[in-house]
Amino acid sequence: MAQPAPKLIVGLGNPGAEYTETRHNAGFWFCERLAQDLGVSLSHEARFHGYAGRSRDANVWLLLPQTFMNKSGQSVLALAHFYRILPDEILVVHDELDIPPGQLRLKFGGGLGGHNGLKDIASRLSSQDYWRLRIGIGHPGDRNEVVNFVLNRPRREEQTEIDMAIDRALLAWPKIASGDWNAATQYINARPAAPKEKA
């Protein structure tokens, strides 16, 4: 059964200048870049608890919840309910500890991987059957360091890898927008070619 094209793209992150450049805001970074590419202006919408904007050409909403990560579902549910958007018409973009910087994974449904933003969204929607675009940020190697890790800035070389991954994800946007999830998944989930060493 064919999957519908997305009607809502959600970038996850934390509000406030102190979090803008932290790893946990990778979902914000993608959505802000996509908004630029689509010419969408994101403005604060109190009823949706976040910054939102709609691309009429792509018939899709972009949303940056401003509720803090662990209450992201409050914002997602408000917009989805108002516009009657179903869970399988939603793509949530978020940081992923279990994937190294520079890599991405696009998947539908499945586990929540301990991600507090995904947990709250699944709880509020009463469903885990929504799309996720996972942006690799790497893992600190010690689970006790995870909170400190995600709330700090990537090292310069990691930021470069993450930015390049977001570039690749944006190249797949036309496939996502048309609902060609198989092609988008194959493209996004392929490992990027290793850079050639200079002779």
C-alpha positions in Angstrom: 0.0 0.0 0.0 1.4 3.4 -1.1 2.3 5.9 1.6 0.8 9.4 1.3 3.0 12.4 0.7 3.8 14.3 3.9 1.6 17.2 5.0 3.6 18.2 8.1 7.4 18.3 8.6 8.5 18.7 12.2 12.0 19.7 13.2 12.8 18.9 16.8 15.0 21.0 19.1 14.9 23.3 22.1 14.0 27.0 22.0 16.3 29.7 23.2 19.6 31.1 21.9 21.6 29.0 24.3 20.5 25.8 22.5 20.6 27.1 18.9 24.0 25.4 18.0 23.6 22.3 20.2 23.4 18.8 18.8 19.9 18.3 20.0 18.7 21.0 17.6 19.7 19.1 14.4 16.0 18.8 13.5 15.6 22.6 13.7 18.6 23.0 11.4 17.1 20.8 8.7 13.7 22.5 8.9 15.1 26.0 8.8 17.1 25.0 5.7 14.1 23.5 4.1 12.0 26.6 4.8 14.7 28.7 3.1 14.7 26.4 0.0 10.8 26.4 -0.2 10.6 30.2 0.5 8.5 29.6 3.6 8.4 32.2 6.4 8.2 30.6 9.8 6.3 32.8 12.3 5.3 32.2 15.9 1.9 30.5 16.2 0.7 30.5 19.8 -2.1 28.1 19.0 0.5 25.6 17.8 3.1 26.3 20.5 5.8 26.9 17.9 7.1 28.5 14.7 5.1 27.3 11.7 4.7 28.1 8.0 3.1 26.5 5.0 4.4 26.0 1.5 1.5 26.3 -0.8 3.5 24.9 -3.7 4.4 21.7 -1.8 1.1 21.7 0.2 3.1 21.1 3.4 3.4 22.6 6.8 6.8 23.2 8.6 6.8 23.2 12.4 9.5 24.0 15.0 7.9 23.3 18.4 8.9 25.8 21.1 7.8 23.6 24.0 11.2 22.1 24.8 12.1 18.7 23.5 10.2 16.5 26.0 6.9 18.2 25.3 7.2 18.3 21.5 4.0 16.3 21.0 1.9 19.2 22.4 2.9 21.3 19.4 2.7 18.5 16.9 -0.8 17.4 18.0 -2.1 21.0 18.1 -1.3 21.6 14.4 -2.1 18.0 13.2 -5.5 18.1 14.9 -6.4 21.5 13.6 -5.6 20.6 10.0 -6.7 17.0 10.2 -3.2 15.6 9.4 -2.8 11.9 10.1 0.3 10.4 11.8 1.4 8.7 8.5 1.4 12.2 6.9 4.0 13.5 9.4 7.8 13.5 9.0 9.7 14.2 12.3 13.3 15.2 11.9 15.6 14.7 14.9 19.1 14.1 16.1 20.2 10.5 16.5 22.9 9.3 18.9 23.2 5.8 17.4 24.3 7.1 14.0 27.6 8.8 13.4 27.8 12.4 12.1 27.5 12.5 8.3 24.9 9.7 8.1 21.1 9.7 8.0 18.3 7.2 8.3 14.8 7.6 7.0 12.3 5.2 8.4 8.6 4.7 9.1 7.3 3.8 12.5 9.3 1.5 14.8 10.9 2.1 18.2 11.5 5.5 19.8 15.2 4.8 20.7 14.9 6.6 24.1 14.4 10.0 22.3 12.2 12.1 24.6 10.8 14.2 21.7 9.7 11.1 19.8 8.2 9.6 23.0 6.0 12.6 23.6 4.9 12.8 20.0 4.0 9.1 20.0 2.1 9.5 23.3 0.1 12.5 22.1 -0.7 11.1 18.7 -1.5 7.7 20.2 0.6 6.2 17.4 4.2 5.5 16.5 3.3 5.2 12.8 4.9 8.4 11.6 8.0 9.0 9.5 11.3 9.9 11.1 14.4 11.4 9.5 17.3 10.7 11.9 20.3 12.9 11.6 23.4 11.3 13.1 25.2 13.2 15.8 27.3 10.3 17.2 27.5 9.0 20.8 29.7 10.1 23.6 30.5 6.5 24.5 29.2 6.8 28.1 25.4 6.8 28.6 25.9 9.0 31.7 27.3 11.7 29.4 24.4 11.7 26.9 22.5 14.7 28.3 25.7 16.8 28.4 26.6 15.6 24.9 23.3 16.5 23.2 23.1 19.9 24.9 26.6 20.9 23.6 27.9 22.1 20.3 29.4 19.5 17.9 33.1 19.7 17.2 34.0 21.6 14.1 34.6 18.5 12.0 31.4 16.9 13.3 29.4 20.1 12.4 30.8 19.8 8.8 29.7 16.2 8.6 26.2 17.0 9.9 25.8 20.0 7.5 26.8 17.8 4.6 24.2 15.2 5.7 21.5 17.8 5.8 22.6 18.9 2.3 22.0 15.3 1.2 18.6 15.1 2.9 17.5 18.3 1.2 18.5 16.8 -2.2 16.0 14.0 -1.5 13.2 16.5 -0.7 11.5 16.3 -4.1 11.2 12.5 -3.7 9.8 12.9 -0.2 7.4 15.7 -1.2 6.0 13.5 -4.0 5.4 10.6 -1.6 8.1 8.5 -3.3 9.3 7.2 0.1 11.1 4.1 -1.4 13.4 6.2 -3.6 13.9 8.8 -0.8 14.8 6.0 1.7 17.3 4.4 -0.7 19.0 7.7 -1.3 19.1 9.0 2.2 20.1 5.7 3.9 23.0 5.0 1.5 26.3 5.7 3.2 28.1 8.7 1.7 31.2 8.0 -0.3 34.4 8.4 1.7 36.4 11.5 0.6 39.2 10.7 -1.8 42.6 11.1 -0.3 44.9 13.6 -2.0 47.9 12.0 -3.8 
